[in-house]
Amino acid sequence: MIGIRLGSLLQGAQRSGDAALITDVRNHWAATWIMSVARAGVMDPFANHAFQPRAVVRRTDLAQALARLLARVAAENPARAKSWSLRG
């Protein structure tokens, strides 16, 4: 859903490193979006270069991805980030 709904947010956010090397998504229906999300640094592959697209997503992994997305939105629109602050 991140790659589909927030694709414009991920564009231009490519990072270098191992994110481009994911060994288990080549024939997966969501490979394009998985690679986009990984290249943007929103979700990381495992140390063995596997993404495990059929595995259950843990709450901690989802929270980390959302935190990274919110940081990206805040960097692009600081006023919006301030409105999200619990400190008011």
C-alpha atoms as an extended CHARMM CRD file, in Angstrom:
* protein
*
        88  EXT
         1         1  MET       CA              0.0000000000        0.0000000000        0.0000000000  PROA      1               0.0000000000
         2         2  ILE       CA              2.8850000000        2.3710000000        0.7110000000  PROA      2               0.0000000000
         3         3  GLY       CA              4.3110000000        1.9900000000       -2.7760000000  PROA      3               0.0000000000
         4         4  ILE       CA              0.9170000000        2.3070000000       -4.4400000000  PROA      4               0.0000000000
         5         5  ARG       CA             -0.7130000000        5.1030000000       -2.4570000000  PROA      5               0.0000000000
         6         6  LEU       CA              2.4110000000        7.1130000000       -1.6200000000  PROA      6               0.0000000000
         7         7  GLY       CA              4.4680000000        6.5210000000       -4.7430000000  PROA      7               0.0000000000
         8         8  SER       CA              4.8960000000       10.2340000000       -5.4070000000  PROA      8               0.0000000000
         9         9  LEU       CA              6.3820000000       10.6720000000       -1.9370000000  PROA      9               0.0000000000
        10        10  LEU       CA              8.9200000000        7.9290000000       -2.6370000000  PROA      10              0.0000000000
        11        11  GLN       CA             10.0560000000        9.3060000000       -6.0010000000  PROA      11              0.0000000000
        12        12  GLY       CA             13.4040000000       11.0070000000       -5.8320000000  PROA      12              0.0000000000
        13        13  ALA       CA             14.0770000000        9.4830000000       -2.4360000000  PROA      13              0.0000000000
        14        14  GLN       CA             16.4260000000        6.8010000000       -3.6590000000  PROA      14              0.0000000000
        15        15  ARG       CA             19.2900000000        5.9150000000       -1.3540000000  PROA      15              0.0000000000
        16        16  SER       CA             22.3990000000        4.0000000000       -2.1960000000  PROA      16              0.0000000000
        17        17  GLY       CA             23.3240000000        0.7120000000       -0.6110000000  PROA      17              0.0000000000
        18        18  ASP       CA             21.8590000000       -2.7490000000       -0.3040000000  PROA      18              0.0000000000
        19        19  ALA       CA             18.2440000000       -1.6800000000       -0.8380000000  PROA      19              0.0000000000
        20        20  ALA       CA             18.6170000000       -2.3460000000       -4.5560000000  PROA      20              0.0000000000
        21        21  LEU       CA             19.6840000000       -5.9210000000       -3.8800000000  PROA      21              0.0000000000
        22        22  ILE       CA             16.6580000000       -7.9590000000       -2.8690000000  PROA      22              0.0000000000
        23        23  THR       CA             16.7910000000      -11.5640000000       -3.9370000000  PROA      23              0.0000000000
        24        24  ASP       CA             13.2810000000      -12.9120000000       -3.3550000000  PROA      24              0.0000000000
        25        25  VAL       CA             10.8530000000      -10.5390000000       -5.1070000000  PROA      25              0.0000000000
        26        26  ARG       CA             11.6870000000      -10.9900000000       -8.7960000000  PROA      26              0.0000000000
        27        27  ASN       CA              8.4850000000      -12.9080000000       -9.6210000000  PROA      27              0.0000000000
        28        28  HSD       CA              6.2800000000      -11.3840000000       -6.9300000000  PROA      28              0.0000000000
        29        29  TRP       CA              3.2920000000       -9.3660000000       -8.1530000000  PROA      29              0.0000000000
        30        30  ALA       CA              4.3360000000       -6.3720000000       -6.0050000000  PROA      30              0.0000000000
        31        31  ALA       CA              8.0350000000       -6.3900000000       -6.9310000000  PROA      31              0.0000000000
        32        32  THR       CA              7.9490000000       -2.9040000000       -8.4430000000  PROA      32              0.0000000000
        33        33  TRP       CA              6.4430000000       -1.3670000000       -5.3180000000  PROA      33              0.0000000000
        34        34  ILE       CA              8.6220000000       -3.3880000000       -2.9560000000  PROA      34              0.0000000000
        35        35  MET       CA             11.7430000000       -2.1500000000       -4.7210000000  PROA      35              0.0000000000
        36        36  SER       CA             10.4610000000        1.4260000000       -4.6550000000  PROA      36              0.0000000000
        37        37  VAL       CA              9.7980000000        1.3110000000       -0.9140000000  PROA      37              0.0000000000
        38        38  ALA       CA             13.1550000000       -0.3440000000       -0.2130000000  PROA      38              0.0000000000
        39        39  ARG       CA             15.1280000000        2.0630000000       -2.4040000000  PROA      39              0.0000000000
        40        40  ALA       CA             13.5060000000        5.0000000000       -0.6220000000  PROA      40              0.0000000000
        41        41  GLY       CA             14.6310000000        3.6010000000        2.7280000000  PROA      41              0.0000000000
        42        42  VAL       CA             11.1140000000        3.2210000000        4.0920000000  PROA      42              0.0000000000
        43        43  MET       CA             11.4730000000       -0.5390000000        4.5980000000  PROA      43              0.0000000000
        44        44  ASP       CA             14.7230000000       -2.4750000000        4.6820000000  PROA      44              0.0000000000
        45        45  PRO       CA             15.4650000000       -5.9650000000        3.4100000000  PROA      45              0.0000000000
        46        46  PHE       CA             16.8500000000       -8.4990000000        5.8460000000  PROA      46              0.0000000000
        47        47  ALA       CA             20.6250000000       -8.9560000000        6.2120000000  PROA      47              0.0000000000
        48        48  ASN       CA             20.4930000000      -11.8910000000        3.7770000000  PROA      48              0.0000000000
        49        49  HSD       CA             19.0130000000       -9.5690000000        1.0730000000  PROA      49              0.0000000000
        50        50  ALA       CA             15.5570000000      -11.1300000000        1.3760000000  PROA      50              0.0000000000
        51        51  PHE       CA             12.4090000000       -9.0630000000        1.7560000000  PROA      51              0.0000000000
        52        52  GLN       CA             10.0830000000      -11.9690000000        2.4830000000  PROA      52              0.0000000000
        53        53  PRO       CA              7.0170000000      -10.4200000000        0.8130000000  PROA      53              0.0000000000
        54        54  ARG       CA              4.6890000000      -13.1980000000        1.9640000000  PROA      54              0.0000000000
        55        55  ALA       CA              5.6540000000      -12.9140000000        5.6450000000  PROA      55              0.0000000000
        56        56  VAL       CA              3.3900000000      -11.2950000000        8.2050000000  PROA      56              0.0000000000
        57        57  VAL       CA              4.3680000000       -7.6860000000        8.9040000000  PROA      57              0.0000000000
        58        58  ARG       CA              5.1870000000       -7.1390000000       12.5680000000  PROA      58              0.0000000000
        59        59  ARG       CA              3.8420000000       -4.0800000000       14.3400000000  PROA      59              0.0000000000
        60        60  THR       CA              7.3570000000       -2.8360000000       15.0200000000  PROA      60              0.0000000000
        61        61  ASP       CA              8.2490000000       -2.9850000000       11.3180000000  PROA      61              0.0000000000
        62        62  LEU       CA              5.0720000000       -1.1410000000       10.3720000000  PROA      62              0.0000000000
        63        63  ALA       CA              5.6860000000        1.5120000000       13.0370000000  PROA      63              0.0000000000
        64        64  GLN       CA              9.2350000000        2.0320000000       11.7910000000  PROA      64              0.0000000000
        65        65  ALA       CA              8.0370000000        2.3970000000        8.1880000000  PROA      65              0.0000000000
        66        66  LEU       CA              5.3770000000        4.9110000000        9.2420000000  PROA      66              0.0000000000
        67        67  ALA       CA              7.9140000000        6.9000000000       11.2710000000  PROA      67              0.0000000000
        68        68  ARG       CA             10.1900000000        7.0910000000        8.2350000000  PROA      68              0.0000000000
        69        69  LEU       CA              7.2880000000        8.1880000000        6.0300000000  PROA      69              0.0000000000
        70        70  LEU       CA              6.1960000000       10.8570000000        8.5070000000  PROA      70              0.0000000000
        71        71  ALA       CA              9.7670000000       12.1540000000        8.7220000000  PROA      71              0.0000000000
        72        72  ARG       CA              9.8550000000       12.4110000000        4.9380000000  PROA      72              0.0000000000
        73        73  VAL       CA              6.5530000000       14.3220000000        4.8640000000  PROA      73              0.0000000000
        74        74  ALA       CA              7.7800000000       16.6000000000        7.6680000000  PROA      74              0.0000000000
        75        75  ALA       CA             10.9760000000       17.3750000000        5.7600000000  PROA      75              0.0000000000
        76        76  GLU       CA              8.9540000000       18.3920000000        2.7110000000  PROA      76              0.0000000000
        77        77  ASN       CA              6.2650000000       20.2930000000        4.6360000000  PROA      77              0.0000000000
        78        78  PRO       CA              7.4070000000       21.5320000000        8.0910000000  PROA      78              0.0000000000
        79        79  ALA       CA              4.1080000000       23.3340000000        8.7220000000  PROA      79              0.0000000000
        80        80  ARG       CA              2.2060000000       20.1010000000        8.3880000000  PROA      80              0.0000000000
        81        81  ALA       CA              4.6400000000       18.3480000000       10.7330000000  PROA      81              0.0000000000
        82        82  LYS       CA              4.1160000000       21.0790000000       13.3370000000  PROA      82              0.0000000000
        83        83  SER       CA              0.3500000000       20.5560000000       13.1620000000  PROA      83              0.0000000000
        84        84  TRP       CA              0.8980000000       16.8750000000       13.9810000000  PROA      84              0.0000000000
        85        85  SER       CA              2.8620000000       17.6460000000       17.1230000000  PROA      85              0.0000000000
        86        86  LEU       CA              1.2860000000       16.5460000000       20.3900000000  PROA      86              0.0000000000
        87        87  ARG       CA              2.8370000000       19.5870000000       22.0600000000  PROA      87              0.0000000000
        88        88  GLY       CA              0.5380000000       21.8400000000       20.0480000000  PROA      88              0.0000000000
